[in-house]
Amino acid sequence: MHPITPQQPHPLFNTAATRRMEQQTAAALPPHTLMQRAGLAVARLARALAPHARTVWIACGPGNNGGDGLEAALHLQRDGRRVVVTWLGNPDRAPADARRSWERARDAGVLWADSAPEDLTASDLCIDALLGIGVGANPASPPARAPDERLRRCLEALQRSPAPVLAVDLPSGLDADTGQFAAGFAPDAAHPPRAARHTLSVLTLKPGLFTGAGRDATGRVWFDALGTEAGHEPPSAWLCGPALAAPRAHASHKGSYGDVAVVGGEGLAGRGMGMAGAALLAASAALHGGAGRVLVALLDGGHLELDLQQPELMFRRFDALALEQLTVVCGCGGGQAVAHVLPGVITRSARLVLDADALNTIASQAALHALVVARGQHGLPTVLTPHPLEAARLLGLSTAEVQADRLDAAQQLASQFNCVAVLKGSGTVVAAPGRVPAINPTGNARLATAGTGDVLAGMVAAHMAAGASALRAACEAVYGHGLAADAWPAGLALTASGLARRAGG
């Protein structure tokens, strides 16, 4: 058992793959073995998380996730703790393994109650063993429905508890594949949890733990493979790991690390507002991300000869750019003016990152969509970096539909546009045609401020200019972008300009 940290990549398995692995593993072991292992793993982590707990309340559902909780109750009862179990099952209808664990917990003398003890303290522990992957995208699962009254009372008690909560496999109601809560299961946002959250994922790590609502719901994620191996089951997704940065050769020069051109920053002649700042943020990130040279072409009345804060940036007219030799970032603050340059940018750029207004323009013009697709057919690397609303426009969906299944939305973008797609948000998803998607484990809510997306676009371009493939550049840039936010000094507000200066790590 170990905590999941962003220091190394991990394979992720969806509900269907997890069920297949569970069935294969259980068939190769004596009956009830897998549940006993899961229950013991839960008990071990419970002891570590709450070593001084006098009371452990375990909310157990009617299925095998509840059986894992019942098995944990047996071990914690043997420790001499006061173990109180609320079991929503029925011995006559429970799965065979869960019934066996109920019998073992009963024989061990655990206490049974209809609700959580009223005297729980911050030193005690609650265990959520209600549903696990029971609310999943699997045809064999019962259809997701609003929780009944007993289940709702348990969920509310877990939400209000002053004691930390340890979820077995998944917080109840969270979909293992999408990271979204089933209808009726989302916690009350007006009353956030009072205590720490932990999740012990058993047998496999699930994508939903790391994207969408999953990151907030799960708290710290732990993993126990229960003594099994993944076997030949292919991962459904990957959790990104850090970049394997190679030291720069002493005999290298600025040409070794490529030229980035940022095309954007509509001037005052566009919408009556200057948006050069977005382009300058992307350029700053490319510069600090290691690009050999960074050129900036401001659009439609945006004119600068020198940025006194960043004199390294080189300003050019758009028509003077040799796009065929450049890694281009297009769209940051581009406004309406970007529409005039997009056809040439898409068809001519050697490597291309499309962001912000470039994406909105492409979403409204089928001809531009076709040009992006053709880039992939000609082997020209392209990365799209939409936030959920921009992704919704590109796919012709609502933002809610994109967020409902972020992995699928990212994969649709990659397939429809024949390029690498970076769907930003909590648990950013990176997808490419024919490849397993990746979920980024770094970053936090400090990134919810203007300009951080422009910074990410510049970072992706710097990696591409230095020779990384589009997929690798996207994964490494997203990881580094989030890592910089995670390492941000406590008490200091994160700004996009400050983030750009940390783009190189």
C-alpha positions as CSV (number, residue, x, y, z in Angstrom):
1,M,0.0,0.0,0.0
2,H,1.3,3.5,-0.8
3,P,0.0,7.0,-1.4
4,I,-0.3,8.2,-5.0
5,T,2.0,11.1,-5.7
6,P,2.8,12.9,-8.9
7,Q,6.4,11.7,-9.0
8,Q,5.7,8.7,-11.3
9,P,3.2,7.6,-13.9
10,H,0.5,5.1,-13.1
11,P,-1.8,3.0,-15.3
12,L,-5.6,3.7,-14.7
13,F,-8.4,1.2,-15.4
14,N,-12.0,2.0,-15.9
15,T,-15.0,0.1,-14.4
16,A,-15.3,-2.5,-17.1
17,A,-11.5,-3.4,-17.0
18,T,-11.6,-3.4,-13.2
19,R,-14.5,-5.8,-13.1
20,R,-12.7,-8.1,-15.5
21,M,-9.6,-8.1,-13.5
22,E,-11.5,-8.7,-10.3
23,Q,-13.3,-11.7,-11.8
24,Q,-10.1,-13.1,-13.2
25,T,-8.2,-12.6,-9.9
26,A,-11.0,-14.0,-7.7
27,A,-11.3,-17.1,-9.9
28,A,-7.6,-17.9,-9.4
29,L,-7.8,-17.6,-5.6
30,P,-9.7,-19.5,-2.9
31,P,-13.3,-18.2,-2.3
32,H,-13.5,-14.9,-0.3
33,T,-9.7,-14.3,-0.5
34,L,-9.9,-11.0,-2.4
35,M,-12.4,-9.5,0.0
36,Q,-10.4,-10.6,3.0
37,R,-7.3,-8.9,1.4
38,A,-9.3,-5.7,0.7
39,G,-10.7,-5.6,4.2
40,L,-7.3,-6.1,5.8
41,A,-5.8,-3.3,3.6
42,V,-8.6,-0.9,4.7
43,A,-8.0,-1.8,8.4
44,R,-4.2,-1.2,8.0
45,L,-4.7,2.2,6.5
46,A,-7.4,3.1,9.0
47,R,-4.9,2.3,11.8
48,A,-2.3,4.5,10.2
49,L,-4.6,7.4,9.6
50,A,-6.3,7.4,13.0
51,P,-3.9,5.7,15.4
52,H,-5.7,7.2,18.4
53,A,-9.3,6.6,17.3
54,R,-11.5,5.3,20.0
55,T,-14.5,4.9,17.7
56,V,-14.6,3.8,14.1
57,W,-17.9,4.1,12.3
58,I,-18.1,2.0,9.1
59,A,-21.0,2.7,6.7
60,C,-21.4,-0.5,4.6
61,G,-23.5,-0.9,1.5
62,P,-25.4,-4.0,0.5
63,G,-22.8,-5.2,-2.1
64,N,-19.1,-6.2,-2.1
65,N,-17.9,-2.8,-1.3
66,G,-19.9,-3.1,1.9
67,G,-18.3,-6.5,2.3
68,D,-14.8,-4.9,2.3
69,G,-16.0,-2.6,5.0
70,L,-17.4,-5.5,7.1
71,E,-14.1,-7.3,6.7
72,A,-12.3,-4.2,7.9
73,A,-14.6,-4.0,10.9
74,L,-13.5,-7.5,12.0
75,H,-9.8,-6.5,12.1
76,L,-10.4,-3.1,13.8
77,Q,-12.7,-4.8,16.4
78,R,-9.9,-7.2,17.2
79,D,-7.6,-4.2,17.9
80,G,-9.9,-3.3,20.8
81,R,-11.5,-0.3,19.2
82,R,-15.2,0.5,19.4
83,V,-16.4,-0.4,16.0
84,V,-19.9,0.6,15.0
85,V,-21.3,-0.7,11.7
86,T,-24.3,0.6,9.7
87,W,-25.0,-2.1,7.2
88,L,-27.6,-1.5,4.4
89,G,-27.6,-5.1,3.3
90,N,-29.6,-8.2,4.1
91,P,-28.0,-11.6,4.8
92,D,-30.5,-13.3,2.7
93,R,-29.8,-11.2,-0.4
94,A,-26.2,-10.3,0.0
95,P,-23.5,-11.6,-2.4
96,A,-21.8,-14.7,-1.0
97,D,-18.5,-13.0,-0.1
98,A,-20.3,-10.1,1.6
99,R,-22.5,-12.4,3.6
100,R,-19.4,-14.3,4.8
101,S,-17.8,-11.1,5.9
102,W,-21.0,-10.1,7.7
103,E,-20.9,-13.4,9.6
104,R,-17.3,-12.8,10.5
105,A,-17.9,-9.3,11.7
106,R,-21.0,-10.4,13.7
107,D,-19.1,-13.2,15.3
108,A,-16.3,-10.8,16.3
109,G,-18.8,-8.7,18.3
110,V,-18.9,-5.5,16.3
111,L,-21.7,-3.1,17.2
112,W,-24.6,-2.6,14.8
113,A,-26.4,0.7,14.5
114,D,-28.9,2.4,12.1
115,S,-26.8,5.6,12.0
116,A,-23.5,7.2,12.9
117,P,-22.6,7.5,16.6
118,E,-23.3,11.0,17.9
119,D,-20.1,11.2,19.9
120,L,-17.6,11.0,17.1
121,T,-14.6,13.4,17.5
122,A,-11.8,14.6,15.2
123,S,-9.6,11.8,16.6
124,D,-12.0,9.1,15.4
125,L,-12.6,7.7,11.9
126,C,-15.4,7.1,9.5
127,I,-15.1,4.6,6.7
128,D,-17.3,4.9,3.5
129,A,-17.8,1.4,2.2
130,L,-21.3,2.1,0.7
131,L,-20.9,1.8,-3.1
132,G,-17.4,1.7,-4.4
133,I,-17.6,1.2,-8.2
134,G,-21.3,0.3,-7.8
135,V,-22.3,3.6,-9.5
136,G,-20.4,2.9,-12.7
137,A,-20.6,2.8,-16.4
138,N,-21.1,-1.0,-16.5
139,P,-24.2,-2.6,-18.0
140,A,-24.2,-5.2,-15.3
141,S,-24.4,-2.6,-12.6
142,P,-27.8,-1.4,-11.4
143,P,-28.9,1.8,-13.0
144,A,-27.7,4.9,-11.2
145,R,-30.6,6.3,-9.1
146,A,-31.0,8.8,-6.3
147,P,-30.0,7.3,-2.9
148,D,-32.8,5.9,-0.8
149,E,-33.4,7.4,2.7
150,R,-31.0,5.1,4.6
151,L,-28.2,5.7,2.1
152,R,-28.8,9.4,2.1
153,R,-28.6,9.6,5.9
154,C,-25.3,7.8,5.7
155,L,-23.9,10.1,3.0
156,E,-25.0,13.2,5.0
157,A,-23.4,11.8,8.2
158,L,-20.1,11.2,6.3
159,Q,-20.3,14.8,4.9
160,R,-21.0,16.3,8.4
161,S,-18.7,14.2,10.4
162,P,-16.0,15.8,12.5
163,A,-13.9,12.7,12.0
164,P,-11.8,12.0,8.9
165,V,-13.3,9.9,6.3
166,L,-11.7,7.0,4.5
167,A,-13.5,5.9,1.3
168,V,-13.1,2.3,0.1
169,D,-12.2,2.3,-3.6
170,L,-14.2,5.5,-4.4
171,P,-16.2,8.1,-2.5
172,S,-19.8,6.8,-2.8
173,G,-21.6,8.0,-5.8
174,L,-18.5,9.0,-7.8
175,D,-18.2,7.4,-11.2
176,A,-14.9,5.5,-11.6
177,D,-14.7,6.4,-15.3
178,T,-15.7,10.0,-15.4
179,G,-14.9,11.6,-12.0
180,Q,-18.5,12.9,-11.8
181,F,-21.1,12.2,-9.2
182,A,-24.3,10.3,-10.1
183,A,-27.5,12.2,-9.9
184,G,-28.4,12.8,-6.2
185,F,-25.0,11.9,-4.8
186,A,-23.0,15.1,-5.2
187,P,-22.0,16.6,-1.8
188,D,-23.7,19.8,-0.7
189,A,-21.3,22.5,-1.9
190,A,-22.8,24.9,0.7
191,H,-21.6,22.6,3.5
192,P,-18.1,21.3,2.6
193,P,-16.6,18.4,4.6
194,R,-15.4,19.3,8.1
195,A,-12.5,16.8,8.1
196,A,-9.9,15.3,5.9
197,R,-10.7,12.9,3.1
198,H,-8.8,9.8,2.1
199,T,-9.5,7.2,-0.6
200,L,-8.0,3.7,-0.7
201,S,-8.3,2.4,-4.3
202,V,-8.0,-1.4,-4.3
203,L,-6.9,-3.7,-7.1
204,T,-6.7,-0.8,-9.7
205,L,-6.5,2.9,-9.9
206,K,-9.5,4.5,-11.6
207,P,-9.5,7.5,-13.9
208,G,-12.4,9.1,-12.0
209,L,-10.2,9.6,-9.0
210,F,-8.1,12.1,-10.8
211,T,-10.3,14.3,-13.0
212,G,-13.6,16.2,-12.8
213,A,-15.0,16.2,-9.3
214,G,-12.8,13.4,-8.3
215,R,-9.8,15.4,-7.1
216,D,-11.9,17.3,-4.6
217,A,-14.0,14.3,-3.5
218,T,-11.2,11.8,-2.9
219,G,-8.7,13.8,-0.9
220,R,-5.5,11.9,-0.6
221,V,-5.5,8.8,-2.8
222,W,-3.8,5.5,-1.6
223,F,-3.5,2.3,-3.6
224,D,-3.3,-1.4,-2.8
225,A,-3.1,-3.9,-5.6
226,L,-4.1,-6.7,-3.1
227,G,-1.1,-8.8,-4.1
228,T,-2.2,-9.0,-7.8
229,E,-0.7,-7.9,-11.1
230,A,-2.5,-6.0,-13.9
231,G,-1.8,-8.9,-16.2
232,H,-2.7,-8.3,-19.9
233,E,-5.5,-5.8,-19.3
234,P,-4.6,-2.6,-21.2
235,P,-4.8,0.6,-19.2
236,S,-7.8,2.8,-19.9
237,A,-5.8,5.9,-19.3
238,W,-2.4,7.0,-17.7
239,L,-1.7,9.3,-14.8
240,C,1.1,11.6,-16.1
241,G,4.5,11.5,-14.5
242,P,7.2,14.2,-14.5
243,A,9.3,15.0,-17.6
244,L,12.6,13.2,-17.9
245,A,14.6,16.3,-18.5
246,A,18.0,15.8,-20.2
247,P,20.8,18.2,-19.4
248,R,21.6,20.7,-22.1
249,A,24.8,20.0,-24.0
250,H,27.6,22.5,-23.5
251,A,28.1,22.7,-27.3
252,S,24.5,23.7,-27.9
253,H,23.2,27.2,-28.9
254,K,19.9,29.0,-29.2
255,G,19.2,27.4,-32.5
256,S,19.3,24.0,-30.7
257,Y,16.1,24.9,-28.8
258,G,14.0,26.3,-31.6
259,D,12.1,29.5,-32.4
260,V,8.6,30.1,-31.0
261,A,6.4,32.8,-32.6
262,V,3.3,34.0,-30.7
263,V,0.5,35.4,-32.9
264,G,-2.2,37.1,-31.1
265,G,-2.9,40.1,-28.9
266,E,-5.5,42.0,-30.8
267,G,-5.0,45.8,-30.4
268,L,-7.3,48.6,-29.7
269,A,-8.6,48.7,-33.3
270,G,-10.4,45.4,-32.7
271,R,-13.0,45.4,-30.0
272,G,-12.0,48.6,-28.4
273,M,-9.8,46.9,-25.9
274,G,-6.1,45.9,-25.9
275,M,-5.4,42.2,-25.4
276,A,-1.6,42.2,-26.0
277,G,-1.1,41.0,-22.5
278,A,-2.3,37.5,-23.4
279,A,0.2,37.2,-26.2
280,L,3.0,38.5,-24.0
281,L,2.2,36.0,-21.3
282,A,2.4,33.1,-23.8
283,A,5.7,34.6,-25.1
284,S,7.1,34.9,-21.6
285,A,6.2,31.3,-20.8
286,A,7.9,30.1,-24.0
287,L,11.0,32.2,-23.2
288,H,11.3,30.9,-19.6
289,G,10.3,27.4,-20.8
290,G,13.6,27.3,-22.7
291,A,12.9,28.3,-26.3
292,G,15.9,29.6,-28.1
293,R,14.2,32.7,-29.5
294,V,10.7,34.0,-29.0
295,L,9.0,36.2,-31.6
296,V,5.8,38.1,-31.0
297,A,3.4,39.3,-33.8
298,L,0.6,41.4,-32.4
299,L,-2.5,41.7,-34.4
300,D,-4.8,44.5,-35.7
301,G,-3.3,47.7,-34.3
302,G,-1.2,46.1,-31.5
303,H,2.3,47.6,-31.9
304,L,5.3,47.3,-29.6
305,E,9.0,47.6,-30.4
306,L,10.2,46.5,-27.0
307,D,8.9,45.1,-23.8
308,L,11.0,46.7,-21.1
309,Q,10.2,43.9,-18.7
310,Q,11.2,41.3,-21.2
311,P,13.7,42.8,-23.6
312,E,14.5,39.3,-25.0
313,L,11.2,39.2,-26.8
314,M,11.5,40.1,-30.5
315,F,8.6,41.9,-32.1
316,R,7.8,41.2,-35.7
317,R,5.0,41.9,-38.2
318,F,2.9,38.9,-38.9
319,D,3.7,38.9,-42.6
320,A,7.5,38.9,-41.8
321,L,7.2,35.5,-40.0
322,A,8.7,32.5,-41.7
323,L,6.0,30.2,-40.3
324,E,7.4,27.1,-42.1
325,Q,10.4,27.3,-39.7
326,L,8.6,28.1,-36.5
327,T,6.7,26.7,-33.6
328,V,3.6,29.0,-33.5
329,V,1.2,29.8,-30.7
330,C,-1.9,31.3,-32.2
331,G,-5.0,32.8,-30.5
332,C,-3.9,34.2,-27.1
333,G,-5.9,37.4,-27.0
334,G,-6.4,37.2,-30.7
335,G,-9.9,38.5,-30.8
336,Q,-11.6,38.9,-34.1
337,A,-8.3,39.8,-35.8
338,V,-7.1,36.2,-35.6
339,A,-9.6,35.1,-38.2
340,H,-7.6,36.9,-40.9
341,V,-4.4,35.1,-40.2
342,L,-5.6,31.6,-39.2
343,P,-5.7,30.0,-42.7
344,G,-2.1,30.9,-43.2
345,V,-1.0,29.9,-39.7
346,I,-2.8,26.5,-39.9
347,T,-1.4,25.6,-43.4
348,R,2.1,26.9,-43.1
349,S,3.3,26.6,-39.4
350,A,5.9,23.8,-38.9
351,R,4.5,23.1,-35.4
352,L,1.3,24.7,-34.0
353,V,-0.4,25.4,-30.7
354,L,-4.0,26.7,-31.0
355,D,-5.6,28.4,-28.0
356,A,-8.3,30.8,-27.0
357,D,-9.8,32.9,-29.8
358,A,-8.2,30.7,-32.5
359,L,-10.2,27.8,-31.1
360,N,-13.4,29.8,-31.0
361,T,-12.9,30.9,-34.6
362,I,-12.2,27.4,-35.8
363,A,-15.4,26.2,-34.0
364,S,-17.4,28.6,-36.1
365,Q,-15.8,27.9,-39.5
366,A,-15.9,24.4,-41.0
367,A,-13.2,25.3,-43.5
368,L,-10.7,26.0,-40.7
369,H,-11.6,22.7,-39.1
370,A,-10.7,20.9,-42.3
371,L,-7.4,22.7,-42.5
372,V,-6.5,21.5,-39.0
373,V,-7.4,17.9,-39.9
374,A,-5.2,18.2,-43.1
375,R,-2.2,19.2,-40.9
376,G,-2.4,15.9,-39.2
377,Q,-2.7,14.1,-42.5
378,H,0.5,15.8,-43.6
379,G,2.4,15.0,-40.4
380,L,2.5,18.5,-39.0
381,P,2.3,18.5,-35.2
382,T,-0.7,20.4,-33.7
383,V,-1.9,20.9,-30.2
384,L,-5.3,22.3,-29.2
385,T,-5.6,23.7,-25.6
386,P,-9.3,24.4,-24.9
387,H,-11.0,24.9,-21.6
388,P,-14.3,23.2,-21.3
389,L,-16.4,25.9,-22.9
390,E,-14.1,26.1,-25.9
391,A,-14.1,22.3,-26.1
392,A,-17.9,22.4,-26.1
393,R,-17.9,24.9,-29.0
394,L,-15.5,22.8,-31.0
395,L,-17.5,19.6,-30.5
396,G,-21.0,21.2,-30.8
397,L,-21.9,20.1,-27.2
398,S,-22.8,21.9,-24.0
399,T,-20.1,22.5,-21.4
400,A,-22.0,20.2,-19.0
401,E,-21.8,17.4,-21.6
402,V,-18.0,17.9,-22.0
403,Q,-17.5,17.9,-18.2
404,A,-19.8,14.8,-17.8
405,D,-17.1,12.7,-19.4
406,R,-13.8,14.6,-19.8
407,L,-11.8,11.7,-21.1
408,D,-14.3,11.0,-23.9
409,A,-14.5,14.7,-24.8
410,A,-10.8,15.0,-25.1
411,Q,-10.6,11.8,-27.2
412,Q,-13.3,13.2,-29.5
413,L,-11.4,16.4,-30.0
414,A,-8.2,14.5,-30.8
415,S,-10.1,12.2,-33.3
416,Q,-12.2,14.9,-34.9
417,F,-9.3,17.4,-35.4
418,N,-6.5,14.7,-36.0
419,C,-4.2,16.3,-33.4
420,V,-3.3,16.3,-29.7
421,A,-6.0,17.8,-27.5
422,V,-5.4,19.3,-24.0
423,L,-8.7,19.6,-22.2
424,K,-7.9,21.9,-19.3
425,G,-9.5,21.8,-15.9
426,S,-9.2,19.8,-12.7
427,G,-7.3,16.7,-13.9
428,T,-6.4,18.1,-17.3
429,V,-6.8,15.4,-20.0
430,V,-4.3,15.0,-22.8
431,A,-5.5,12.9,-25.8
432,A,-4.1,11.9,-29.2
433,P,-5.6,9.9,-32.0
434,G,-5.2,6.1,-31.4
435,R,-3.5,6.6,-28.0
436,V,-4.6,6.0,-24.5
437,P,-5.4,9.4,-22.9
438,A,-3.4,10.8,-20.0
439,I,-4.6,12.6,-16.9
440,N,-2.4,15.2,-15.2
441,P,-2.1,14.9,-11.4
442,T,-0.6,18.3,-10.7
443,G,-2.1,21.8,-10.3
444,N,-4.7,23.4,-8.0
445,A,-7.3,26.1,-7.8
446,R,-4.7,28.9,-7.7
447,L,-4.6,28.4,-11.5
448,A,-8.1,29.8,-11.6
449,T,-6.9,33.3,-12.6
450,A,-6.7,35.2,-15.8
451,G,-3.8,34.4,-18.1
452,T,-2.7,31.0,-16.8
453,G,-4.0,29.3,-20.0
454,D,-1.9,31.6,-22.1
455,V,1.1,30.6,-20.0
456,L,0.3,26.9,-20.7
457,A,0.1,27.5,-24.4
458,G,3.6,29.1,-24.4
459,M,5.0,26.2,-22.3
460,V,3.7,23.6,-24.8
461,A,5.3,25.5,-27.7
462,A,8.7,25.7,-25.9
463,H,8.7,21.9,-25.5
464,M,7.7,21.4,-29.1
465,A,10.4,23.9,-30.4
466,A,13.0,21.9,-28.5
467,G,12.1,18.8,-30.4
468,A,9.5,17.0,-28.3
469,S,6.6,15.3,-30.0
470,A,3.2,17.1,-29.7
471,L,1.9,14.5,-27.3
472,R,5.0,14.5,-25.1
473,A,5.2,18.3,-25.2
474,A,1.6,18.6,-24.1
475,C,2.0,16.1,-21.2
476,E,5.3,17.7,-20.0
477,A,4.0,21.2,-20.2
478,V,0.7,20.5,-18.4
479,Y,2.6,18.6,-15.7
480,G,5.2,21.4,-15.2
481,H,2.4,24.1,-15.3
482,G,0.5,22.4,-12.5
483,L,3.7,21.6,-10.5
484,A,4.6,25.3,-10.5
485,A,1.2,26.1,-9.0
486,D,1.6,23.3,-6.4
487,A,5.0,24.7,-5.3
488,W,3.7,28.3,-5.2
489,P,4.7,30.0,-1.9
490,A,1.9,29.9,0.7
491,G,0.1,33.2,1.2
492,L,1.4,34.6,-2.1
493,A,-1.2,35.2,-4.8
494,L,-0.5,33.3,-8.0
495,T,-0.4,35.5,-11.1
496,A,0.0,34.4,-14.7
497,S,3.1,36.6,-15.2
498,G,4.7,35.1,-12.1
499,L,3.8,31.6,-13.3
500,A,5.3,32.3,-16.7
501,R,8.7,33.1,-15.1
502,R,8.6,29.7,-13.4
503,A,7.9,27.8,-16.6
504,G,11.3,26.3,-16.7
505,G,11.0,24.8,-13.3
